[in-house]
């Protein structure tokens, strides 16, 4: 069946952007050098994620960590149904300098089950379920664009129905929108090798951004 589209799509070249993904995670344990987290979706090995740690009224500690391992396990979260499966991943912190290490040590002292002084290099469980957001970015190239969505190529293997924020660099400015994946198709390019085509639909967009998009599309028609 021929796919029906609300708006005509136009082929474009040299238009690139960034997918901004945020994944909710529960801290399993942590140390001065890294942490283990539980997530509903798999974290990609070698991927860099940014996060913020904050306990009660303390100032947030910005950190970044690389995924060094990921395993499929039965969830140990108290609110998870029996037999629920989740992913547990290990993140190794990047760029832990003396000042940031001091802040992280203070966080562990306030949140750890055991005294940090007893095992400074060990891992500790939190007294409570600490939920954080893991943020990462994926570059993409735009193949086609319309007023309602885009066809993009990226190395993110997204699931149909997943949502994310995106930024697209257009001629006259940066377009920002909230989008939803409507279809996924594996592909490959000479430049990037293995990749994925994503058809995304805009779900949220400000009026200034919509005007920016409309002007850009108007120039493609001429």
DRENKE-11383 format. One record per residue (C-alpha): x, y, z. Coordinates in Angstrom, 2 decimals, decimal comma, always signed. Example, Ala and Ser with C-alpha at 12.3 -4.5 7.8 and 13.67 -1.06 7.14 Angstrom:
BEGIN
+---------+---------+---------+
:      xx :      yy :      zz :
+---------+---------+---------+
:  +12,30 :   -4,50 :   +7,80 :
:  +13,67 :   -1,06 :   +7,14 :
+---------+---------+---------+
END
This chain:
BEGIN
+---------+---------+---------+
:      xx :      yy :      zz :
+---------+---------+---------+
:   +0,00 :   +0,00 :   +0,00 :
:   +1,34 :   +3,38 :   -0,96 :
:   +2,30 :   +5,38 :   +2,11 :
:   +0,15 :   +8,45 :   +2,66 :
:   +1,89 :  +11,62 :   +3,75 :
:   +0,38 :  +14,74 :   +5,19 :
:   +3,00 :  +16,91 :   +3,49 :
:   +5,24 :  +16,49 :   +0,48 :
:   +8,87 :  +15,69 :   +1,24 :
:  +11,79 :  +17,37 :   -0,50 :
:  +15,25 :  +15,91 :   -1,01 :
:  +18,05 :  +17,97 :   +0,56 :
:  +21,83 :  +17,80 :   +0,73 :
:  +24,43 :  +18,83 :   +3,30 :
:  +21,88 :  +19,27 :   +6,10 :
:  +22,95 :  +17,76 :   +9,40 :
:  +21,76 :  +17,69 :  +12,96 :
:  +21,90 :  +16,04 :  +16,35 :
:  +19,56 :  +13,64 :  +18,15 :
:  +19,44 :  +14,37 :  +21,88 :
:  +18,59 :  +11,24 :  +23,87 :
:  +17,83 :  +11,00 :  +27,57 :
:  +17,54 :   +7,60 :  +29,27 :
:  +16,19 :   +7,16 :  +32,80 :
:  +18,45 :   +4,98 :  +34,93 :
:  +18,56 :   +3,68 :  +38,51 :
:  +21,91 :   +3,60 :  +40,28 :
:  +22,81 :   +0,05 :  +41,36 :
:  +26,15 :   +0,94 :  +42,95 :
:  +28,93 :   +3,44 :  +42,43 :
:  +32,46 :   +4,43 :  +43,35 :
:  +34,86 :   +7,29 :  +42,73 :
:  +35,71 :   +5,84 :  +39,31 :
:  +32,35 :   +4,70 :  +37,98 :
:  +28,87 :   +3,32 :  +38,56 :
:  +26,52 :   +0,50 :  +37,62 :
:  +23,05 :   +1,52 :  +36,44 :
:  +19,83 :   -0,29 :  +35,53 :
:  +17,89 :   +0,80 :  +32,43 :
:  +14,92 :   -0,43 :  +30,40 :
:  +16,89 :   -0,16 :  +27,14 :
:  +20,40 :   -1,29 :  +26,22 :
:  +23,26 :   +1,18 :  +26,49 :
:  +25,78 :   +0,98 :  +23,65 :
:  +29,31 :   -0,11 :  +24,56 :
:  +31,85 :   +2,68 :  +24,19 :
:  +29,15 :   +5,37 :  +24,19 :
:  +29,74 :   +8,51 :  +26,27 :
:  +26,85 :   +9,68 :  +28,48 :
:  +26,55 :  +12,81 :  +30,60 :
:  +24,69 :  +12,89 :  +33,92 :
:  +24,16 :  +14,89 :  +37,09 :
:  +24,24 :  +13,57 :  +40,65 :
:  +22,28 :  +15,38 :  +43,33 :
:  +21,23 :  +14,25 :  +46,80 :
:  +18,60 :  +16,24 :  +48,69 :
:  +19,61 :  +19,93 :  +48,76 :
:  +23,20 :  +19,42 :  +47,60 :
:  +24,52 :  +21,09 :  +44,46 :
:  +24,37 :  +18,92 :  +41,34 :
:  +27,64 :  +17,24 :  +40,29 :
:  +28,03 :  +17,09 :  +36,48 :
:  +29,78 :  +13,92 :  +35,30 :
:  +30,36 :  +11,98 :  +32,11 :
:  +30,99 :   +8,27 :  +31,74 :
:  +31,71 :   +5,71 :  +29,04 :
:  +29,81 :   +2,40 :  +28,91 :
:  +32,35 :   -0,39 :  +29,46 :
:  +29,94 :   -3,33 :  +29,88 :
:  +26,24 :   -4,10 :  +29,53 :
:  +24,32 :   -7,21 :  +30,64 :
:  +20,72 :   -8,39 :  +30,49 :
:  +19,49 :   -9,31 :  +33,99 :
:  +16,36 :   -9,72 :  +36,04 :
:  +15,42 :   -6,36 :  +37,51 :
:  +16,03 :   -5,90 :  +41,24 :
:  +14,02 :   -2,69 :  +41,52 :
:  +11,40 :   -2,81 :  +44,26 :
:   +8,60 :   -1,55 :  +42,00 :
:   +9,42 :   -3,87 :  +39,08 :
:   +7,05 :   -6,82 :  +38,46 :
:   +8,34 :  -10,32 :  +39,19 :
:  +10,47 :  -11,67 :  +36,36 :
:  +10,94 :   -8,24 :  +34,78 :
:  +14,09 :   -8,06 :  +32,66 :
:  +16,30 :   -4,97 :  +32,52 :
:  +19,79 :   -3,98 :  +31,40 :
:  +22,58 :   -3,36 :  +33,91 :
:  +25,55 :   -1,40 :  +32,58 :
:  +28,88 :   -0,23 :  +33,91 :
:  +29,98 :   +3,36 :  +33,31 :
:  +33,55 :   +4,53 :  +33,79 :
:  +33,76 :   +8,19 :  +34,74 :
:  +35,76 :  +10,52 :  +32,48 :
:  +37,96 :  +13,41 :  +33,61 :
:  +37,62 :  +13,01 :  +37,39 :
:  +39,83 :  +15,86 :  +38,61 :
:  +40,66 :  +16,62 :  +42,23 :
:  +37,82 :  +19,14 :  +42,74 :
:  +35,20 :  +16,90 :  +41,12 :
:  +36,51 :  +13,86 :  +43,03 :
:  +36,04 :  +15,80 :  +46,28 :
:  +32,40 :  +16,55 :  +45,36 :
:  +31,80 :  +12,93 :  +44,38 :
:  +33,30 :  +11,70 :  +47,65 :
:  +30,95 :  +14,01 :  +49,56 :
:  +28,01 :  +12,58 :  +47,58 :
:  +29,06 :   +9,02 :  +48,46 :
:  +29,37 :   +9,94 :  +52,12 :
:  +25,79 :  +11,22 :  +52,17 :
:  +24,26 :   +8,44 :  +50,05 :
:  +26,27 :   +5,25 :  +50,73 :
:  +25,06 :   +2,38 :  +52,91 :
:  +28,50 :   +1,93 :  +54,50 :
:  +31,09 :   +4,46 :  +55,57 :
:  +33,17 :   +5,65 :  +52,64 :
:  +36,29 :   +5,84 :  +54,83 :
:  +36,30 :   +2,05 :  +55,19 :
:  +36,67 :   +1,36 :  +51,45 :
:  +37,56 :   +4,48 :  +49,49 :
:  +38,20 :   +2,49 :  +46,30 :
:  +35,19 :   +0,19 :  +46,71 :
:  +31,67 :   +0,36 :  +45,31 :
:  +28,69 :   +1,31 :  +47,44 :
:  +24,94 :   +0,89 :  +47,31 :
:  +22,76 :   +3,94 :  +47,92 :
:  +20,44 :   +4,07 :  +50,95 :
:  +17,64 :   +4,96 :  +48,55 :
:  +16,73 :   +4,39 :  +44,91 :
:  +18,60 :   +7,13 :  +43,09 :
:  +17,19 :   +7,85 :  +39,62 :
:  +19,24 :   +9,83 :  +37,12 :
:  +19,03 :  +10,78 :  +33,45 :
:  +21,78 :   +9,61 :  +31,11 :
:  +22,15 :  +12,00 :  +28,17 :
:  +23,92 :  +11,40 :  +24,88 :
:  +23,95 :  +12,75 :  +21,31 :
:  +23,86 :  +11,10 :  +17,88 :
:  +24,74 :  +12,92 :  +14,67 :
:  +22,50 :  +12,49 :  +11,63 :
:  +22,19 :  +13,59 :   +8,01 :
:  +18,86 :  +14,74 :   +6,56 :
:  +17,83 :  +13,05 :   +3,30 :
:  +14,30 :  +14,44 :   +2,94 :
:  +12,29 :  +17,08 :   +4,78 :
:   +8,65 :  +18,14 :   +4,99 :
:   +6,57 :  +20,34 :   +7,27 :
:   +5,63 :  +17,31 :   +9,36 :
:   +8,87 :  +15,31 :   +9,54 :
:  +12,18 :  +14,16 :   +8,09 :
:  +13,97 :  +11,17 :   +6,67 :
:  +17,38 :  +10,98 :   +8,35 :
:  +20,40 :   +8,66 :   +8,36 :
:  +22,18 :   +7,96 :  +11,64 :
:  +23,98 :   +5,18 :  +13,52 :
:  +21,33 :   +5,17 :  +16,26 :
:  +19,31 :   +1,95 :  +16,16 :
:  +16,03 :   +3,39 :  +17,44 :
:  +12,76 :   +1,57 :  +18,05 :
:   +9,58 :   +2,56 :  +16,26 :
:   +7,60 :   +4,89 :  +18,51 :
:  +10,61 :   +6,13 :  +20,46 :
:  +10,82 :   +9,89 :  +21,01 :
:  +13,67 :  +12,35 :  +21,34 :
:  +14,64 :  +15,98 :  +20,94 :
:  +16,51 :  +16,98 :  +17,81 :
:  +18,46 :  +19,96 :  +16,52 :
:  +18,96 :  +20,63 :  +12,79 :
:  +21,32 :  +23,23 :  +11,39 :
:  +19,48 :  +25,08 :   +8,60 :
:  +20,70 :  +27,99 :   +6,48 :
:  +19,14 :  +30,67 :   +8,67 :
:  +19,43 :  +29,11 :  +12,10 :
:  +19,14 :  +26,10 :  +14,39 :
:  +15,84 :  +24,22 :  +14,23 :
:  +14,72 :  +22,52 :  +17,46 :
:  +11,87 :  +20,01 :  +17,69 :
:  +10,52 :  +17,03 :  +19,59 :
:  +10,14 :  +14,02 :  +17,29 :
:   +8,84 :  +10,46 :  +17,17 :
:  +10,19 :   +7,55 :  +15,10 :
:   +7,55 :   +6,26 :  +12,67 :
:   +9,71 :   +3,73 :  +10,82 :
:  +13,20 :   +2,22 :  +10,91 :
:  +15,15 :   +0,77 :   +7,97 :
:  +18,75 :   -0,52 :   +8,05 :
:  +20,94 :   +0,88 :   +5,29 :
:  +24,57 :   +1,69 :   +4,54 :
:  +26,56 :   +4,50 :   +3,00 :
:  +30,05 :   +4,71 :   +1,55 :
:  +30,93 :   +7,50 :   +3,94 :
:  +29,62 :   +6,06 :   +7,21 :
:  +29,33 :   +2,32 :   +6,58 :
:  +26,51 :   +0,66 :   +8,51 :
:  +23,71 :   +3,10 :   +9,30 :
:  +19,97 :   +3,34 :   +9,85 :
:  +17,30 :   +5,33 :   +8,04 :
:  +14,75 :   +6,81 :  +10,42 :
:  +11,48 :   +8,38 :   +9,40 :
:  +10,67 :  +10,89 :  +12,14 :
:   +7,51 :  +12,89 :  +12,73 :
:   +7,58 :  +16,25 :  +14,48 :
:   +5,42 :  +16,17 :  +17,61 :
:   +6,37 :  +19,47 :  +19,26 :
:   +7,78 :  +22,63 :  +17,67 :
:   +7,67 :  +26,29 :  +18,62 :
:   +6,18 :  +28,85 :  +16,25 :
:   +9,58 :  +30,48 :  +15,51 :
:  +11,04 :  +27,06 :  +14,68 :
:   +8,06 :  +26,21 :  +12,46 :
:   +8,53 :  +29,50 :  +10,60 :
:  +12,23 :  +28,68 :  +10,16 :
:  +11,32 :  +25,27 :   +8,72 :
:   +8,67 :  +26,72 :   +6,40 :
:  +11,13 :  +29,27 :   +5,00 :
:  +13,74 :  +26,55 :   +4,44 :
:  +11,27 :  +24,31 :   +2,59 :
:  +10,11 :  +27,25 :   +0,49 :
:  +13,64 :  +27,70 :   -0,82 :
:  +13,82 :  +24,01 :   -1,78 :
:  +10,74 :  +24,38 :   -4,02 :
:  +12,16 :  +27,27 :   -6,05 :
+---------+---------+---------+
END
